[in-house]
Amino acid sequence: MPPPITCLRHRLMSADVSWKLPVAQCFSPCFAVGTPLHTWQLVSQGRTSIAHKGMLLAAKTMAATTVNLFIDSGLLQECQQEHQQVTDTQPYHCPIPKNVTRHL
């Protein structure tokens, strides 16, 4: 039996989209341990070969997961049901007031 999966709760850049359909994210080694997020030090490490290898690993992992979802419709249905259960119990409320409009 595989070990249980630990979910990390934090904000995604996908924002409202994640409340409409399931999204995925993957952590892989791309920078030195202890580097503060959202800093120039982290950004500068993104140019290294190890960072590129880590990003490629993450992309391959998410692509393989997507293939598995296409192949196994039962797994896809489980993901959709879990997403529905979460969004039913924790409805999304947009923090932007309805009277705010975008200027194009």
SULNOR-V574654 format. One record per pair of residues at least 24 apart in sequence whose ideal C-beta (glycine too) atoms are under 6 Angstrom apart, sorted by the first residue. I is the first residue (numbers start at 1). J is the second residue. D is the distance in Angstrom with one decimal. If there is no record, write none. Layout:
# SULNOR-V574654
I/J/D, I/J/D
This chain:
# SULNOR-V574654
19/87/5.9, 19/92/3.9, 22/79/5.1, 22/83/4.4, 24/62/5.5, 26/58/4.4, 26/61/5.0, 26/62/5.3, 28/54/4.4, 28/57/4.6, 28/58/4.2, 29/54/4.7, 30/54/3.6, 30/55/5.8
